[in-house]
Amino acid sequence: MSSEQWIALGLLPRGRFTFARLLAALLHEAALRELARAHGVKPKGFRVEKANADQLAEAVAEEFARSEPLRTAVARELESTTTVSSPRTSGEELTKSRDELVRQRDEVESKRRADEVRKLERSTSRAMRSRDDAVRQLEEARRTILELEARIAAKERDLDRLMASIASTNVGEDEHAAAAEMARVLELEKALAEAEATDHANRHRIAELMSRIRELESENRELEDFLPRGERERRKQVRKSYEDALRRTTLLPRFEAEFFRSVEALQVAERRQVFTALARLILFGSDYPSLQFKSLKGTGGISSIRASEGLRIYFVRTEDTVLILDCGQREQQDGWLKRRRG
């Protein structure tokens, strides 16, 4: 094998470790030490005099690509050594040896890339699990807000009744009863303030979760760009199936003018109850426990849900849309249905 061929082998990309092994196998330790002294090569952590053949070969192979004089000296030494030890070695056998080294290099590179893909897949899976956890926490926070709004509405309704009772109390009535009513008012105001503070905290938590979801989605998109094309397509199909399921469970609302006229006639607390019930219908569907969904027979598909003990909401649902028709007191339902049929 000529000097030029040895230099070409030593400069193969990612072939330094294999070349160092060749140097240790083909050259005597004394020859390697002499090469290191002559060209200022220093093994890592050892002096030239104390280093063994493997350490000297590793240092020479590392410096081989940077020093042309060293390349020439090493190539001549290898050429003379292989010529003496293997004079009958054919060019075909040397080519096969070099091809074997290239094949080993390609196998190492292929394994490295496969490890990188596996690491990216694990990172993507972790990011998706974190995003799903954040979405679940967001839904729980939203449900908590809806429950708190219902409690706030109930407290406001109790407060309105107490204030009306105090206003109607005659001046000559027992002062002790009036003081008890006022204490009850103060207690309800305190409970209302606590509920509003909890509501504010939950809304702040929702904002934090939404921000975290956006960060995780951005990180997930960056990681997916490194995945093989087939894996990216598979994940895209899974995500599309999830979005289709989400569209089936989340309703798009539309409103008739009669509904808004009826809402304007209600008290503030009742309006809050109506829109709280509608939010549950839109987000969670008619199976939500507190809605008490009913399908009204003989009405052409009209259904109703419960906004409060005596207040109902009437609507017609299609596949993914809900048309809100009206709202009113339960005892007025029969008259409303007759007018609707007429």
Buried (B, 14 or more C-beta within 10 A) or exposed (E): BBBEBBBEBBEBEEBBEBBBBBBBEBBEBEBBBBBBEEBEBEBEEEEBEEBEBBBBBBBBBBBBBEBEEBBEBBBEBBBEBBEEEEEEEEEEEBEEBBEEBBEBBEEBEEEEEEEEEEEBBEBBEBBBEBBEBBBEBBBBBBBBBBBBBBBBBBBBBBBBEBEEBBEEEEEEEEEEEBEEBEEBBEBBEEBBEEBBEBBEBBEEBBEEBBEBBEBBBEBBEEBBEBBEEEBEEEBEEEEEEEEEEEEEEEBEEEBBEBBEEBBEEBEEBBBBBBBBBBBBBBBBBBEBEEBEBEEBEEBEEBBBBBBBEEBBBBBBBEEEEBBBBBBBBEEEBEEBBEEBEE
